[in-house]
Amino acid sequence: MSTGPGADSAPAPNTHHDTDSTTSKPKGTGTFSSLKIRNYRLFATGAVVSNTGTWMSRITQDWLVLDLTGSAAAVGITTALQFLPMLLFGLYGGVIADRYPKRLLLLFSQAALGLCGVALATLTLTGHVQVWHVYLIAFLLGMVTVIDNPARQSFVSEMVGPDQLRNAVSLNSANFQSARLIGPAVAGVLITTVGSGWSFMLNGLSFLAPIVGLLLMRTGELHKVERVQRGKGQLREGLHYVAGRPDLLWPIALVGFVGTFGFNFPIWLSAFADGVFHGGAGLYSFFNILMAAGSLAGALLSARRRSSRLRMLVAAAMAFGLLEIAASLSTSLWLFSLLLVPIGMIGLTVNITANTSVQMATDPPMRGRVMSLYMMVFVGGTPVGAPLLGWVTDTYGARIGFATGGLISLTAGLVIAIVLARLGGLRLKIDLRRGHQHVNVVQREGVRPKELATVA
């Protein structure tokens, strides 16, 4: 990331990664440019299969808990248990990801995720499933993702290198959201025809695809990253590294607030589908499909973008909060449904912009620890936000719960925008003259920006 208005998210010392040394045009541009790399194609192909299974399982899990308990708070507890390990142990997962070969770690983690899916399927198909079983398996899934998340996030740079990192991160999100379009639809059909158990079983078996993809990779074509040797204070070193880098600290703080309070869609969408619009599992799946369509569009637009700016991050966070508030006030099913599309699009823009900004600004030996901190605050806050907003939803209604998450996201975006503007010595310039740009962010005269990789 470099200083000044309009700067990219990559750090100034590393900007040569984004351009060819002989031309000003970025290398390998194009929406799908990183798919030209064989190892990444294998990774992406396996991921779309397992991601589809994951979304099938998520929808089925939420609906199963709601069916067993009749409580939105119970859905929140399930979500919280799945992300509690990330909050408690997420930073240790980053240390492990920096120490050991990430491909080997992913082979073990993907196998463990598949076994969890098969276990829940067996309990459901035999008719023995109880809500505490779902709670337990959700927690076990969370324990596996403590290692899987930072290893998977940081392994992308080893497959594609720095030139294609921004594009590959965006395509990862597009991959995930494409699966989100298919998974809920398949889950809705399976739940209403053959039952929840087969949805869980297909999820468990879907993890064979990424395992095969990892085994077929050519390890000699991976970009070598120096692994961190075992030593004392590595966790503390990672925290100090982020604390001394405002270009890392504030994007991570923002996605922490948005992820903790603004992304509790399993609670809100199930409550709106069941309690507000009086639909069933089909309507809940339909809501998720609409959000996925918006998210996919947001991911593909991000893949075409050549830079990630913090002004975009904070603006997207505020727009995301406003859209959630607007959706919470919608009395029409069709208006509510229509708003889910831009909510998905802007939500993905927040996630991808923050993710690429943080990865591009981080030194490779620190990437596992930094990304574990990123994921810890993004999804690890769910054990706090999900039960709290589940209680608000149960007590005051789905509309108040949804609006609360939107208001917190809006406020966080506004506050961090002010902080970044002060650190960067920026101000908002309004020019109403004809032919001029009416609203722009400019450097304040006589003010030297503090050390900050990107503020604009």
matplotlib code that plots the C-alpha trace (Angstrom):
import matplotlib.pyplot as plt

x = [0.0, 1.2, 0.4, -1.6, -5.1, -6.0, -3.2, -3.4, -3.7, -0.3, 2.6, 4.8, 8.0, 6.2, 4.4, 6.8, 4.8, 1.8, 3.4, 5.8, 9.3, 9.1, 5.5, 3.0, 0.3, -0.3, 0.9, -1.7, -4.7, -8.2, -11.1, -9.9, -6.1, -5.0, -6.8, -4.0, -1.9, -2.4, -2.0, -4.6, -7.0, -6.8, -7.3, -10.3, -11.9, -11.8, -12.9, -16.1, -17.2, -16.5, -17.9, -21.1, -21.3, -20.5, -23.3, -25.7, -24.6, -24.9, -28.5, -29.5, -27.8, -29.6, -33.0, -32.4, -31.6, -34.6, -36.8, -35.5, -35.7, -38.0, -35.5, -33.4, -31.2, -30.4, -29.3, -27.1, -25.6, -24.8, -23.1, -21.2, -19.9, -18.6, -16.6, -15.7, -12.4, -11.3, -11.7, -9.9, -7.1, -7.1, -3.7, -2.1, -3.4, -1.5, 1.7, 1.2, 0.5, 3.8, 5.8, 4.6, 4.0, 0.5, -0.4, 0.2, -1.9, -4.7, -4.7, -5.3, -7.8, -9.9, -10.1, -11.2, -13.9, -15.2, -15.3, -17.4, -19.9, -20.2, -20.7, -23.5, -25.1, -25.0, -26.7, -29.4, -30.1, -30.4, -32.8, -30.6, -29.7, -30.3, -29.4, -26.4, -25.0, -25.2, -23.6, -20.7, -20.0, -20.2, -17.5, -15.3, -15.6, -14.5, -11.4, -10.4, -10.9, -8.5, -5.7, -7.5, -8.4, -4.9, -3.3, -5.8, -5.7, -1.9, -1.5, -3.0, 0.1, 2.3, 0.2, -0.1, 2.7, 2.4, 1.4, -1.9, -2.6, -5.3, -7.1, -6.9, -8.3, -11.2, -11.8, -11.7, -14.6, -16.4, -15.8, -17.3, -20.3, -20.9, -21.2, -23.5, -25.9, -26.0, -25.8, -28.9, -31.0, -29.8, -30.2, -33.8, -34.7, -33.0, -34.6, -38.1, -37.7, -35.2, -34.4, -31.5, -29.3, -28.4, -27.5, -25.0, -23.7, -23.1, -21.2, -18.9, -18.1, -17.6, -14.2, -12.7, -12.5, -10.0, -8.0, -7.6, -6.7, -4.0, -2.5, -2.3, -0.5, 3.1, 4.9, 7.9, 5.7, 4.7, 6.3, 8.7, 8.1, 10.6, 9.0, 9.3, 11.4, 10.0, 10.8, 9.6, 7.4, 6.2, 2.5, 3.5, 5.7, 2.7, 0.5, 3.3, 3.7, 0.0, -0.1, 2.7, 1.1, -2.0, -2.6, -3.2, -4.7, -7.6, -8.9, -8.8, -10.7, -13.3, -14.0, -14.1, -17.1, -18.8, -18.2, -19.3, -22.5, -23.3, -22.9, -25.3, -27.5, -28.4, -30.2, -32.0, -32.9, -34.3, -36.3, -37.6, -38.4, -40.2, -41.6, -42.1, -43.0, -44.3, -42.4, -40.5, -37.1, -37.7, -38.0, -35.0, -33.0, -34.4, -33.1, -29.6, -29.6, -30.4, -27.6, -25.2, -26.1, -25.2, -22.0, -20.9, -21.4, -19.4, -16.6, -16.3, -16.2, -13.4, -11.5, -11.5, -10.3, -6.6, -6.3, -8.0, -8.4, -9.3, -11.7, -13.6, -13.5, -15.0, -17.5, -18.7, -19.0, -21.2, -23.3, -23.6, -25.0, -27.5, -28.8, -29.3, -31.3, -33.4, -34.0, -35.1, -37.8, -39.1, -42.7, -42.9, -41.4, -40.3, -38.6, -36.9, -35.8, -34.6, -32.4, -30.6, -28.8, -26.9, -26.4, -24.5, -22.6, -21.5, -20.8, -18.4, -16.7, -16.0, -14.5, -12.4, -11.1, -10.0, -8.6, -6.5, -5.3, -4.1, -2.4, -0.7, 0.7, 2.0, 5.5, 5.4, 6.9, 4.2, 1.3, 0.0, -0.1, -1.6, -4.3, -5.1, -5.7, -7.8, -9.9, -10.1, -11.7, -13.8, -15.4, -14.1, -16.3, -19.3, -19.5, -20.1, -22.3, -24.4, -25.9, -26.3, -28.2, -30.0, -31.4, -32.2, -34.0, -36.0, -36.9, -37.6, -38.2, -36.3, -36.6, -34.9, -32.2, -31.4, -31.4, -29.1, -26.4, -26.7, -26.4, -23.3, -21.7, -22.6, -21.2, -17.9, -17.4, -18.0, -15.7, -12.8, -13.2, -12.6, -9.6, -8.0, -8.6, -6.8, -3.9, -3.5, -4.0, -7.0, -10.2, -13.4, -13.5, -16.9, -16.9, -20.3, -18.9, -20.0, -17.5, -15.6, -15.6, -18.2, -16.9, -13.3, -10.8, -7.7, -4.6, -5.0, -2.6, 0.3, -0.5, 2.0, 0.4, 1.5, 3.1, 0.2, 0.4, -3.1, -5.7, -7.4]
y = [0.0, 3.5, 6.8, 9.6, 9.8, 7.2, 4.8, 1.1, -1.3, -2.9, -1.6, 0.9, -1.2, -4.0, -2.2, -3.7, -7.0, -5.4, -4.2, -5.5, -4.0, -2.9, -1.6, 0.3, -2.3, -4.9, -8.4, -11.1, -8.8, -10.2, -11.5, -15.1, -14.6, -16.6, -19.7, -20.0, -21.5, -25.3, -25.6, -22.9, -24.5, -27.7, -25.8, -23.9, -26.9, -28.9, -25.8, -25.3, -28.9, -28.7, -25.2, -26.4, -29.1, -26.7, -24.4, -27.3, -28.3, -24.8, -24.3, -27.8, -27.3, -24.0, -25.4, -28.6, -26.6, -24.3, -27.4, -29.1, -26.1, -23.5, -20.8, -18.3, -18.0, -21.7, -21.1, -18.3, -20.7, -23.2, -20.5, -19.2, -22.7, -23.2, -20.0, -20.0, -22.0, -19.3, -16.7, -18.8, -20.4, -18.6, -16.9, -20.3, -21.6, -18.8, -19.8, -23.4, -22.2, -20.3, -23.2, -26.2, -26.9, -25.5, -28.1, -30.9, -29.0, -28.6, -32.3, -33.2, -30.4, -31.2, -34.9, -33.9, -31.6, -34.4, -36.8, -34.3, -34.1, -37.8, -38.1, -35.6, -37.4, -40.7, -39.3, -37.7, -40.6, -43.1, -40.8, -40.2, -36.6, -34.2, -30.5, -31.2, -33.4, -30.5, -28.2, -30.6, -31.2, -27.4, -26.9, -29.7, -28.0, -24.8, -26.5, -27.8, -24.4, -22.8, -24.4, -24.7, -21.0, -19.4, -22.2, -21.9, -18.1, -17.9, -20.9, -18.8, -16.7, -19.8, -21.1, -17.9, -15.5, -11.8, -10.8, -12.7, -12.6, -9.9, -11.7, -15.1, -13.8, -12.3, -15.6, -17.5, -15.4, -15.8, -19.6, -19.6, -17.5, -19.6, -22.6, -20.5, -20.2, -24.0, -25.3, -23.7, -24.7, -28.3, -28.3, -27.0, -29.9, -32.5, -31.3, -31.4, -34.7, -37.2, -35.4, -33.5, -36.5, -36.9, -33.2, -33.7, -36.9, -35.2, -32.4, -35.0, -36.7, -33.4, -32.9, -35.7, -33.2, -30.7, -33.7, -35.1, -31.6, -31.1, -34.5, -33.7, -30.4, -30.0, -29.0, -27.8, -25.0, -23.6, -20.3, -21.0, -19.2, -19.4, -21.3, -19.9, -22.0, -22.9, -20.3, -18.3, -15.2, -15.8, -15.2, -12.0, -11.0, -11.3, -9.1, -6.4, -6.5, -5.7, -3.1, -1.2, -1.1, 1.1, -0.1, -3.6, -2.7, -0.5, -2.7, -5.7, -3.7, -2.7, -6.3, -7.4, -5.1, -6.0, -9.7, -9.9, -7.8, -7.4, -11.0, -12.9, -13.9, -17.4, -15.9, -13.1, -14.9, -17.9, -15.6, -13.6, -16.7, -18.4, -15.6, -12.5, -13.9, -17.3, -19.4, -22.6, -24.1, -23.2, -19.5, -19.6, -21.2, -18.6, -15.8, -17.3, -17.8, -14.0, -13.0, -15.4, -13.9, -10.5, -11.8, -13.5, -10.3, -8.4, -11.0, -10.9, -7.1, -7.3, -9.7, -7.1, -4.4, -3.7, -2.2, -2.2, 1.2, 1.9, 4.6, 1.9, -0.4, 2.2, 3.4, -0.2, -0.9, 2.2, 1.3, -2.3, -1.0, 1.3, -1.5, -3.8, -1.1, -0.6, -4.3, -4.6, -1.9, -3.6, -4.8, -6.3, -9.8, -8.8, -5.5, -7.4, -10.1, -7.4, -5.7, -9.0, -8.8, -5.5, -6.5, -9.6, -7.6, -4.8, -7.3, -9.2, -6.0, -5.2, -8.7, -8.9, -5.3, -5.9, -9.3, -8.3, -5.1, -7.0, -9.9, -7.5, -5.4, -8.3, -9.7, -13.4, -14.9, -13.1, -13.9, -16.9, -15.1, -11.9, -13.8, -15.8, -12.5, -11.3, -14.4, -14.4, -11.0, -11.5, -14.8, -15.3, -12.5, -14.6, -16.3, -12.8, -11.4, -14.4, -15.2, -11.5, -10.7, -14.0, -12.9, -9.5, -11.2, -13.5, -10.8, -7.8, -9.4, -10.1, -6.4, -5.0, -7.7, -7.0, -3.2, -3.5, -5.3, -2.7, 0.2, -1.2, -1.8, 1.8, 3.3, 1.3, 2.3, 6.0, 6.0, 4.2, 6.5, 9.5, 7.7, 6.9, 10.4, 11.9, 9.5, 10.2, 14.0, 13.9, 15.9, 15.8, 18.4, 19.5, 21.5, 22.3, 24.1, 22.8, 20.5, 19.8, 16.6, 17.5, 15.2, 14.2, 13.2, 15.5, 16.0, 18.7, 21.6, 21.8, 18.4, 15.6, 12.2, 9.7, 6.4, 4.6, 2.4, 3.3, 5.8, 6.7]
z = [0.0, -0.8, 0.7, -0.7, -2.3, -4.8, -3.8, -4.2, -1.4, -2.0, 0.0, -1.7, -1.5, -3.3, -6.1, -8.6, -8.1, -9.8, -12.9, -15.6, -15.4, -19.0, -19.2, -17.2, -17.7, -15.0, -15.9, -16.6, -16.4, -17.0, -14.9, -15.0, -15.5, -12.5, -13.8, -16.4, -13.6, -13.5, -9.7, -9.1, -11.6, -9.6, -6.3, -7.7, -9.2, -6.0, -4.0, -6.1, -5.3, -1.6, -1.3, -2.9, -0.3, 2.5, 1.5, 1.3, 4.8, 6.2, 4.9, 6.1, 9.5, 10.2, 9.1, 11.2, 14.3, 13.8, 13.2, 16.4, 18.7, 17.0, 18.1, 16.2, 19.2, 18.8, 15.2, 16.6, 19.2, 16.5, 14.4, 17.5, 18.4, 14.8, 15.0, 18.8, 18.1, 15.7, 18.4, 21.0, 19.0, 15.6, 16.1, 16.9, 13.6, 11.9, 13.6, 12.5, 8.9, 8.9, 10.2, 8.1, 4.4, 3.7, 1.1, 3.7, 6.3, 3.8, 3.0, 6.6, 7.3, 4.2, 5.2, 8.7, 7.4, 5.3, 8.2, 10.2, 7.4, 7.2, 11.0, 11.0, 8.0, 9.8, 12.9, 10.9, 8.6, 11.5, 13.3, 16.3, 15.8, 18.7, 18.8, 21.1, 18.3, 15.9, 18.5, 19.0, 15.3, 14.7, 17.3, 15.8, 12.4, 14.0, 15.5, 12.0, 10.4, 12.9, 10.8, 7.5, 7.1, 7.5, 5.5, 2.7, 2.6, 2.5, 0.2, -2.6, -2.9, -3.2, -6.1, -8.1, -6.9, -6.2, -9.7, -9.7, -5.9, -6.1, -9.0, -7.3, -4.0, -5.9, -7.9, -4.6, -3.5, -6.9, -6.5, -3.0, -4.2, -7.3, -4.9, -2.8, -5.7, -6.2, -2.7, -1.1, -4.1, -3.9, -0.1, -0.4, -2.8, -0.7, 2.6, 1.1, -0.8, 0.8, 4.1, 5.7, 6.1, 2.4, 2.2, 5.0, 3.4, 0.0, 1.8, 3.5, 0.2, -1.6, 0.2, -1.9, -4.7, -3.1, -1.7, -5.2, -6.5, -3.8, -4.6, -8.3, -7.9, -9.2, -6.1, -8.2, -9.7, -6.3, -5.3, -2.5, 0.8, 3.6, 6.5, 9.9, 12.3, 15.7, 18.2, 21.2, 20.9, 17.3, 18.2, 20.0, 17.0, 14.7, 16.9, 17.2, 13.4, 12.9, 15.7, 14.0, 10.6, 10.4, 6.9, 8.4, 11.7, 10.6, 7.7, 10.1, 12.8, 10.3, 9.0, 12.7, 13.4, 10.1, 10.4, 14.1, 13.7, 10.1, 8.7, 10.8, 7.9, 9.0, 12.0, 10.1, 6.9, 8.7, 11.0, 8.0, 6.0, 9.0, 11.2, 9.0, 5.6, 6.8, 4.2, 4.7, 3.8, 0.2, 0.9, 3.2, 0.3, -2.1, 0.1, 0.2, -3.5, -4.0, -1.7, -3.4, -6.8, -5.5, -3.9, -7.1, -9.0, -6.4, -6.6, -10.4, -10.4, -7.8, -10.0, -12.8, -10.5, -10.5, -7.1, -3.7, -2.0, 1.6, 0.6, -1.2, 1.8, 4.2, 1.7, 1.0, 4.8, 5.2, 2.2, 3.5, 6.8, 5.1, 2.9, 5.8, 7.6, 4.5, 4.2, 7.8, 7.2, 4.1, 4.5, 1.0, 0.4, -3.1, -2.0, 0.8, -1.7, -4.2, -1.5, -0.7, -4.1, -3.5, 0.2, -1.1, -3.7, -1.2, 1.5, -0.7, -1.8, 1.9, 2.4, -0.8, -0.5, 3.0, 2.3, -0.7, 1.0, 4.0, 2.0, -0.4, 2.4, 4.5, 4.2, 3.1, 6.3, 8.4, 6.1, 8.0, 11.3, 9.8, 7.9, 11.0, 12.9, 10.0, 10.0, 13.8, 13.9, 10.8, 11.8, 15.3, 16.5, 15.6, 19.0, 20.4, 17.7, 16.8, 20.2, 21.0, 17.7, 18.0, 21.3, 19.9, 17.0, 19.4, 21.8, 19.6, 16.2, 13.0, 11.8, 14.9, 14.8, 11.2, 11.7, 14.7, 12.6, 9.9, 12.3, 13.9, 10.4, 9.3, 12.5, 12.3, 8.7, 9.5, 12.6, 10.8, 7.8, 10.1, 11.7, 8.4, 7.1, 10.1, 9.8, 6.1, 6.4, 4.1, 3.9, 1.9, -0.9, -2.3, -5.5, -7.0, -10.1, -13.5, -15.1, -11.9, -9.8, -7.1, -4.3, -3.9, -1.2, -1.1, 1.0, 3.7, 3.1, 5.5, 7.0, 6.6, 6.6, 9.2, 8.1, 6.5, 3.4, 2.1, 3.3, 0.1]

ax = plt.figure().add_subplot(projection="3d")
ax.plot(x, y, z, "-o")
ax.set_aspect("equal")
plt.show()
